[in-house]
């Protein structure tokens, strides 16, 4: 069960690294434009905001990676904390920005958190 939990944590970390790249570096290019639905002018105007969001996603990924490499009990506690942050951010984003965030961010975070708690 612990291996499955760690794989799920790693996948959530990879997802947040992808979001970092998308929001910080690809916001004004095809992938960012498709995600946001913005035209080039609006993407350019919102790029600093998206980059800031991307940076926060990078912090979530860094915390999850820290949890994976730290020994227990610290590793367990760090994974629970950062997965809880992912879950809260996903629920908030789904409620305030776009419901797709519930599936793309909150659900993977919740599954990984349940697996970590189950393995702990």
N, C-alpha and C positions, 0 to 999 in steps of 0.2 A: 504493500500500500504506500510506503514511503517513496518508493521509486516513481510510482504513478503521480503522487502529489508533486514531487520535484519536477517531473516532466511538465505537468500542468503549469507550475510556477514559471518554468523556463519559457513555455509558450506565451504566457501572459507578458513576461519580460520582453520577449521578441516582438510581440504585438506593440508594446509601448515604444520600443526602439523604432519600429516601422512608422508609428504615428509621429514620433519626433522627426524623422527624416521627411515625412510627408508635409508636416506643418512648418518645419523650419527651412526646408530646402526646395520643396516641390510645390509649394502653395500656388505659385503663379504659373506653373506648368500644367500639362495635361492631367496628371493624377490629382493634383490639388483642385484644379478647376472642376473636374468631374465630381470630386467629393463634395465640394462646397456648392456647386451649381452657380458660382459667381461668374460674371464676365471678367475680362482682363482688367478693366479699370477698378472694379470693386475688389478683385483679388489683390491688386497692387495696394489699394487703400487699406485693406485689412491684413496685409502681410506681417506687419509688426505684431499685431494681436495674435495671429496664428503662430508666429515664431515663439512668442511668450508661452502659449499653450503647449507647443512642442517641447520647450525646455522643461516644463512641469512633467510632461510624460517621460522625459529622459530621467528625471529624478525618481519617478516611480519605478522605471526599469532598473536603475542603479540600486535602489533599495531592495528590489526582488533578487537581483544578482547577489547582493551582499548577503541576503538571507540564505541563498543557496550555498554560498561558500563558507559562511560562518558555522562554527560548531554549535551544537545544542548546549544549553537552552537558548542562547542568543539567536541562533539561526531560525529556530521555530518562532520565537517572539517577533523577530524582524519580518518574517514571511507573513505572519498573521497581521501585523500592523500595516504593512504596505498593501497586502491584498484587501484589507478593510478600506484603505484609502482608495484603491482602484474601484472597489464596489460602490463606495459613497460617490466618487466622482462620476461613475457610470450612471448611477441612479439620478443624480442631480442633472447631468447632461441630458439624459433621456427625458427628464421632466421639463427642462427649460429650453433645450436647444433642438434636439432631434430624437425622436423615439428609437431610431436605429441604434443609437448609442447604448440603449439597454441591452441589445443583442450583441453588439460588437465589443463592448467594454464591460458592462456590468455582469453579464452572464458568464463569460470566461473567468472573471475575477471571483464570482460566487462559486463556481465549480472548483476552481483551484483552492479557494479558502476552505470549502467543505472537505476537500481531499486532505489538505494539510491538517485540519482539525481532527479528521478521522484517523490520520496516521499518527498524530501526536498522542 
